Amino acid sequence: MDQHDAAVSLLASQVKQFYERQKPFRIYHGSTNSTRKSQYFVDNLVDTSGLENILSIDTSKKVTVVEPNVPMDKLVYATLPYGLVPPVVMEFPGITAGGGFSGTSGESSSFRYGFFDRTVNSIEMVLANGEVIKASSTENSDIFCGAAASFGTLGIITLLEIQLIDAKAFVELTYYPVRSVQQAVQKFEQEAADSLNDYLDGILFNKDSGVICVGRLTDTHKDGIPVQCFSRATDPWFYLHAKKVIAKSTESFTEAVPLVDYLFRYDRGGFWVGTYAFQYFVTPFNRFTRWALDSFMHTRVMYHALHKSGHAKNYIIQDVAVPYENAGHLIDYLHGSFEHYPLWLCPLRQTGKSDCLLYGLMAQKAKPNQTEPTMLLNVGIWGPGPTRRKAFVQMNRDLERKVHELKGQKWLYAHAYYTEAEFWDIYDRKEYDELRTKYHATYLPSIYDKVKVDVTAEVQATRASWTVWLIAMLWSIWPISGLYGAIHAALGGDYLKLHGSKKAV
């Protein structure tokens, strides 16, 4: 703890200097699982990338104390020797504990435990004036609840105490074919009611064909049940395997998946987004090429390439959640507008074990009550968008409106095209601003400033500079941007920090 306390003291001193000058800053983590464009400049950041240690694992209390930049794979591998695992483990191994808390993350166990932040007992935080505090549902509870999903706009999370549950060797995974989103929702409701189930998610391969995957933790798998892995280069990508399973039979199929392979089953190929890289480079997509290019097809490398290439501006990458009863309307809309499959389905419990009623901005303006749905259905929408920038922006804006119309919400790790008025009509600005005032954070960029895509500024920059226009034209020539991203991903190194200076917005 001495090393941790010294690092936090240094961070607090740096933040205090920014506060005294009322100069906004950004929190630099060293990596990201967001698709938003980097805005880190060397003179406007506070570097927390060194806070990557697991400080303790308490087997009697079943909790672990970790620094914010501990990634999911490191956390899982540290707790497994004690027979423990976090209740909610995000599907990409590079997602960090701090990112999961500050950015709202859910996974296939979230039908039972809620979002990842619901499994956090307490946090340590450097406030925007440099003060260091501890917060939980009983101590500084307003900032504890409000900091969840606040994307670092209320201060810097420097420590988290995370709940743990008993781990087992395998996940006994059963695949159930479904023929519509309505049938999928019914299956989700049925399986969520079974207390023996630990994991639950699904994939729609098209409007009338999908699979629901139901997992149970087990130490021994039954005779006759095959063991299937997903982490080796020779293993299948999970979504392709699931599709093959339901194509072979109209009945359910069960296999045993090693726990770590299950938790990070979508890492290779980034769900299915990796298939678009094969298409972009006109490369055959088969078992051999997936094996040969496996080192490029893990999410840490893919995010690196995505940021360096700028291709996030060309792909619809959104996660949205709607009440169960509106899921069919959303899929109908996507079928006619987005047109790309697969789509990821994941049931999410809005509430958790904490006493918090409001969790950052991901709570709607009306606080939870008996009339609001306990469960939401997350839909992962990932695929190519229109090639024309104006049409691309319009598709995203139309999706945002549709989700709002269906009483849902979208995750803010991705590009947001709301106007400021639209954004604050959805999220609770009053309580958010009250927290920012109380905890000295009003000089920091707001969450809207941080997540918005300023389309007007993009257009003005292109019109104002021949250099910007020419670079944009050259960048659009195939395959310059893709090769640039792939080369940088292969070389590794930093892909977020920019040199020079710029106002932190």
Summary of the structure (lengths in Angstrom):
residues: 505
radius of gyration: 22.1
end to end distance: 33.3
largest distance: 69.0
contacts: 1678
relative contact order: 0.14
helix: 39%
strand: 22%
